[in-house]
Amino acid sequence: MKKSVFVISLALASMCFLGRPGITSASLFTADGSVLETSSLTVTIQNGTSLGGSSSGSTTYNFPQYLKVNYYSNQSGYQAVIIFTDNSSAGANPKYTGGGDGAGMVLTTSTAVNVPMHWVVFPTAQTGGYNFDPIDPANEFFVVDKKRPDGSAFPAGFASFIFDLQQRLASLAAAPIANRTTNSGTVYIYLAANFQGAPTGTYKTNQLNIQLVTLVNGSITAVHQSQVFTATVTRS
């Protein structure tokens, strides 16, 4: 027989919710009183309609656009919002053809060449954006790629994790500041590209992924929500 599902009012749900920080609406309950596990992820580009622009001479390119991430999850277990590129996948355009992992953006005219991207996250939008110059990889994390030519695991450690949710503790990545938590269901991601030593040309990825996942022992066991973005920068 099909289970009935109904919504308890926000006031009652807030007294007995079993989910994580970031609850912004009433929880769903089945007819027998158990909580229905749900999740959502919405990522939108802010300060523009697409990611990218042009860079003339500067080593560091600060993307003028940024990403607003709205998430919700009351799934059981260890949840995370992760970021990565997948530039060697079948859907990648351009598809990376070099020997490394091909993270970041790929030169469209020579697809064995790539430049790294970096990211930071904040619980509030930053007035005037965020300046990565000079880039500090220890505090401004690399955007890793799903390809792991060295045989290492994916997700690739802390550099993949924007946000962790476990046992009601919601922790922001230590990029650029360590030991941060938030009860908000919204965070903001700022991006940069490092063109040091890179030839001129157009660099692009159409595989910048943001995902809400469940992990067990460091491995992804479920992808609940996923959004994919394109980033393009022309260096002259």
C-alpha positions as CSV (number, residue, x, y, z in Angstrom):
1,M,0.0,0.0,0.0
2,K,1.3,3.5,-0.8
3,K,2.6,5.5,2.2
4,S,0.9,8.8,2.9
5,V,3.2,11.8,3.2
6,F,2.2,15.1,4.8
7,V,3.9,18.3,6.0
8,I,4.0,19.2,9.7
9,S,3.8,23.0,10.3
10,L,7.1,24.8,10.7
11,A,6.7,25.4,14.4
12,L,6.2,21.8,15.1
13,A,8.9,20.7,12.7
14,S,11.4,23.0,14.4
15,M,10.9,21.4,17.7
16,C,11.5,17.8,16.5
17,F,13.6,18.0,13.3
18,L,16.2,15.3,12.8
19,G,18.1,17.0,10.0
20,R,21.0,19.4,9.8
21,P,21.6,23.2,10.2
22,G,20.2,25.1,7.3
23,I,16.5,24.0,7.7
24,T,14.4,26.7,6.0
25,S,11.1,24.9,5.7
26,A,8.9,22.3,7.3
27,S,10.1,18.7,7.5
28,L,8.2,15.9,5.7
29,F,6.8,13.1,7.7
30,T,5.3,9.7,6.6
31,A,2.0,8.6,8.0
32,D,3.7,6.5,10.7
33,G,5.5,9.5,12.0
34,S,9.0,8.9,10.6
35,V,10.9,11.7,9.0
36,L,11.1,11.5,5.2
37,E,14.7,12.0,4.1
38,T,15.0,14.8,1.5
39,S,17.7,17.0,0.1
40,S,18.1,19.9,-2.3
41,L,20.9,21.9,-3.9
42,T,20.5,25.1,-5.9
43,V,23.6,26.9,-7.2
44,T,23.2,30.2,-9.1
45,I,25.7,32.6,-10.7
46,Q,25.8,36.0,-9.1
47,N,27.1,39.3,-10.5
48,G,26.6,38.0,-14.1
49,T,25.1,35.3,-16.2
50,S,28.2,33.2,-17.0
51,L,31.5,32.5,-15.4
52,G,34.6,34.1,-17.0
53,G,35.9,37.0,-18.9
54,S,39.3,38.2,-20.3
55,S,42.8,38.5,-18.7
56,S,45.6,40.5,-20.2
57,G,49.0,39.9,-18.7
58,S,48.1,39.3,-15.0
59,T,49.0,35.9,-13.5
60,T,46.0,35.8,-11.3
61,Y,42.5,36.1,-12.7
62,N,39.8,36.8,-10.2
63,F,36.4,35.8,-11.6
64,P,34.1,38.8,-11.2
65,Q,31.2,36.4,-10.8
66,Y,30.6,34.1,-7.8
67,L,28.4,31.2,-6.9
68,K,25.5,31.3,-4.4
69,V,24.9,27.8,-3.0
70,N,21.6,27.0,-1.3
71,Y,21.4,23.5,0.2
72,Y,19.2,21.4,2.5
73,S,19.7,17.9,3.6
74,N,18.3,15.7,6.4
75,Q,19.7,12.5,4.8
76,S,21.3,10.1,7.4
77,G,25.1,9.7,7.5
78,Y,27.9,12.0,6.4
79,Q,26.9,14.7,3.9
80,A,29.1,17.1,2.0
81,V,28.9,19.7,-0.8
82,I,31.9,19.2,-3.1
83,I,33.5,21.0,-6.0
84,F,35.5,19.5,-8.9
85,T,36.1,19.5,-12.6
86,D,35.7,16.4,-14.8
87,N,37.7,17.5,-17.8
88,S,38.5,14.0,-19.1
89,S,34.9,12.8,-19.2
90,A,33.0,12.0,-22.3
91,G,31.0,15.2,-22.0
92,A,34.0,17.5,-21.5
93,N,34.4,20.2,-24.2
94,P,37.3,20.8,-24.5
95,K,38.3,17.3,-23.3
96,Y,41.7,17.2,-21.6
97,T,44.3,15.1,-23.4
98,G,47.4,15.6,-21.3
99,G,49.2,13.3,-18.9
100,G,48.2,15.0,-15.6
101,D,44.8,15.3,-14.0
102,G,43.7,18.2,-16.2
103,A,42.1,20.2,-13.4
104,G,40.8,23.7,-13.8
105,M,40.4,25.0,-17.4
106,V,41.8,23.6,-20.6
107,L,43.4,25.5,-23.5
108,T,40.9,25.1,-26.4
109,T,43.6,25.1,-29.1
110,S,46.0,22.7,-27.3
111,T,44.0,20.4,-25.0
112,A,47.0,18.9,-23.3
113,V,47.5,22.3,-21.6
114,N,45.5,23.4,-18.5
115,V,45.6,26.1,-15.9
116,P,44.6,25.5,-12.2
117,M,41.5,27.1,-10.7
118,H,41.2,28.0,-7.0
119,W,38.2,28.6,-4.7
120,V,37.2,30.0,-1.3
121,V,33.9,29.9,0.5
122,F,32.1,32.3,2.9
123,P,28.8,32.3,4.8
124,T,28.0,35.8,3.5
125,A,28.6,37.6,0.2
126,Q,31.8,39.6,0.2
127,T,31.5,43.3,-0.6
128,G,33.7,44.0,-3.7
129,G,34.3,40.3,-4.3
130,Y,37.5,38.4,-3.2
131,N,41.1,39.1,-4.3
132,F,43.2,36.0,-4.7
133,D,46.3,37.9,-5.9
134,P,48.8,36.5,-5.0
135,I,47.2,33.0,-4.8
136,D,48.0,31.1,-1.6
137,P,47.2,27.4,-2.3
138,A,47.4,26.5,1.4
139,N,44.3,28.7,2.1
140,E,42.8,29.1,-1.4
141,F,42.1,25.6,-2.4
142,F,42.7,24.0,-5.9
143,V,39.6,22.9,-7.8
144,V,40.6,19.3,-8.1
145,D,39.6,17.1,-11.1
146,K,37.8,13.8,-10.9
147,K,40.6,12.1,-12.9
148,R,43.2,10.7,-10.5
149,P,46.2,9.6,-12.6
150,D,48.3,8.9,-9.5
151,G,45.7,6.4,-8.3
152,S,44.6,8.5,-5.3
153,A,41.0,8.5,-4.2
154,F,38.2,10.8,-5.2
155,P,37.0,13.0,-3.6
156,A,40.5,14.3,-3.2
157,G,40.7,15.1,0.5
158,F,39.8,18.5,2.0
159,A,40.3,20.4,-1.3
160,S,37.1,18.9,-2.6
161,F,34.8,19.8,0.3
162,I,33.0,23.1,0.4
163,F,30.8,22.1,3.3
164,D,30.5,19.2,5.7
165,L,27.3,18.1,7.5
166,Q,27.5,15.4,10.2
167,Q,25.5,14.9,13.4
168,R,24.1,18.5,13.2
169,L,27.6,20.0,12.9
170,A,27.9,22.2,9.8
171,S,31.5,23.1,9.0
172,L,32.8,25.4,6.3
173,A,36.0,24.5,4.4
174,A,39.2,26.1,5.7
175,A,39.5,28.2,2.6
176,P,40.5,30.9,3.4
177,I,39.8,30.7,7.1
178,A,39.9,27.7,9.4
179,N,37.5,26.6,12.1
180,R,34.2,28.1,10.8
181,T,30.7,26.8,11.2
182,T,27.3,28.2,10.2
183,N,23.7,27.5,10.7
184,S,22.7,29.1,7.4
185,G,21.6,27.0,4.4
186,T,23.5,29.4,2.0
187,V,27.2,29.8,1.3
188,Y,29.1,31.8,-1.4
189,I,32.0,30.5,-3.5
190,Y,34.6,32.7,-5.2
191,L,36.9,31.5,-8.0
192,A,40.2,32.3,-9.5
193,A,42.5,31.0,-12.2
194,N,46.3,30.9,-12.1
195,F,47.9,31.8,-15.5
196,Q,51.5,31.7,-14.3
197,G,53.6,30.5,-17.3
198,A,50.5,29.8,-19.4
199,P,50.4,30.6,-23.1
200,T,47.8,33.0,-24.5
201,G,44.5,31.7,-25.7
202,T,41.1,30.7,-24.5
203,Y,40.8,28.4,-21.5
204,K,37.6,26.6,-20.7
205,T,35.8,23.9,-18.7
206,N,32.2,22.9,-19.2
207,Q,32.6,20.5,-16.3
208,L,32.7,22.6,-13.1
209,N,30.6,20.4,-10.8
210,I,29.0,21.2,-7.5
211,Q,27.4,18.2,-5.8
212,L,25.6,17.3,-2.6
213,V,26.7,13.8,-1.7
214,T,26.7,11.1,1.0
215,L,30.1,9.5,1.9
216,V,31.1,6.4,3.8
217,N,34.7,6.0,4.7
218,G,35.7,8.8,2.3
219,S,33.9,7.3,-0.7
220,I,30.8,8.7,-2.4
221,T,27.8,6.3,-1.9
222,A,25.1,8.6,-3.2
223,V,24.9,11.8,-5.3
224,H,21.7,13.6,-4.2
225,Q,21.9,16.7,-6.3
226,S,24.4,18.0,-8.9
227,Q,24.8,21.2,-11.0
228,V,27.4,21.7,-13.7
229,F,28.8,25.1,-14.9
230,T,31.0,26.4,-17.7
231,A,33.9,28.7,-17.1
232,T,35.8,30.5,-19.9
233,V,38.7,32.9,-19.7
234,T,40.6,34.4,-22.7
235,R,44.2,35.3,-21.9
236,S,46.0,37.8,-24.1
